[in-house]
């Protein structure tokens, strides 16, 4: 992971970011603030796995767990 997501956030095009904290929600239209979240999203997207790659990772974790359970 290129970073750790400290809060949940949603992007709406490149004009709006909504950030959820433990006690409130922050909405920003400020281009600099929105840019920060666009950059974070791009980094998370680049690190993510999709389709066959994600399926292979998930199945590998599942199979490893089953092997551990069988040998216990």
N, C-alpha and C positions, 0 to 999 in steps of 0.2 A: 504494500500500500504506500502510495506517495505521501499520504497524510492520514490523520485520524479524524473522522467526522465528529466534531465536538457537539454539534447540534444538528437537528433535522432541518432541511431547508428545501423549498420548492422553487423552481425557476419557471417563469412565464415569459417566454420569448427572451429577448435581451433587454427588457424594460422593467421587469419587476422580480424581486426576490422576496419570499416570505420565509422568515426564520423562526423556528419554534424553540423556545427555551423551556425550562421547567416551570416557569411561572407566568410567561407571557408569550405573545407573538409579535414579531417585529416585521413591518412591511417597509421595503425601501424601493424607491424609484430612482435614487441617486445613481448616476452612471458609474461612479467609482465603486460604490458599494455593490451594485449589481455585477460589475466586472469581477470583483473578488469571488463571488459565488459562481459565476460562469467559469472562471479559471479552476476553482475547486472541482466543479462538476466535470469539467474536461479531464482533469487528472484522475478522478475516480472512474470515469468512463474508460479511459485508456488502460486502467489496471484491471477492469472487469473482464470476466469470461462470459461468453455467450454460446448458445446452441450446443454443438457437439463438444466443444471444449468444456463448457460448464457441466454438461451431462457426464462426461468422462471423469471430471474431478469429483462430482457428487457420488457417482457409482464407485469410484475408488475408495472414498471415505466410508461408504456403506459396506463394501466388501471387507475392508480392514476391520471395521467394527464387528462384523459377523465372525471373522476369524478369531478376534480377541475373545468374543463370547463363547465360541466353541472350544477354545483351549482353556477356558477358565473352569 
